Amino acid sequence: MTSLLPASPLLTGSPSHRVDPEATDAELGRLVALARQRGARTIAVGHGRTRAARVAAGSLSARWEADGGQVLATVSWPETAASWLRQATRFAAAAPDIWVMTGPPVGWAQLTRRLLASTDWRPDRTLATAAIGTREALDLVGVRRLDGLAGVAADATTWTVSDGQLIRPAHRPCDSSASFTGR
């Protein structure tokens, strides 16, 4: 389902849009658990080309495969490109149960805009890391266009996009001896 969108200018973003923090163990573990909760057996991993994004993608893929899952594709994208069409086409063509994305917001937004304009990729079948789960990052694409996108913050709490809003459930202290089951 390809949607026709007007051409959009390249994004530059603020300096905070170029930050790509290291993903935490808790964040990556929760991403794997969240994908499992959604019934996924296969994933495609997309990532920016920063060191932090490459490490997160590699660690996530290793965890997924150790948990018995299959990684159908790993696709990286640059922060700047002519159109991101090649990367978007490869990422969407993998047709996994769940797509997982990590990387700095500007490159992610450029790729995501191309995915929305040129492929059958669906935000509601996509999970993302903490760097992407900010209102500022989501606004680079248009939060209203990302309904169903979900992800995990560095502290392993989840976030989701619903009706044009970034929803972060209230953080509740939990007993560290209990298993984490809440969103």
Stockholm file with secondary structure:
# STOCKHOLM 1.0

chainA/1-183         MTSLLPASPLLTGSPSHRVDPEATDAELGRLVALARQRGARTIAVGHGRTRAARVAAGSLSARWEADGGQVLATVSWPETAASWLRQATRFAAAAPDIWVMTGPPVGWAQLTRRLLASTDWRPDRTLATAAIGTREALDLVGVRRLDGLAGVAADATTWTVSDGQLIRPAHRPCDSSASFTGR
#=GR chainA/1-183 SS CCCCCCCCCCCCCCGGGGCCCCCCHHHHHHHHHHHHHTTCSEEEEEEESSHHHHHHHHHHHHHHHHTTCEEEEEEEECSSCSCSHHHHHHHHHTCCSEEEEESCHHHHHHHHHHHHHHSCCCGGGEEECTTTCSHHHHHHHCGGGCTTCEEECTTSCEEEEETTEEECCCCCCCCTTSCCCCC
#=GC SS_cons         CCCCCCCCCCCCCCGGGGCCCCCCHHHHHHHHHHHHHTTCSEEEEEEESSHHHHHHHHHHHHHHHHTTCEEEEEEEECSSCSCSHHHHHHHHHTCCSEEEEESCHHHHHHHHHHHHHHSCCCGGGEEECTTTCSHHHHHHHCGGGCTTCEEECTTSCEEEEETTEEECCCCCCCCTTSCCCCC
//
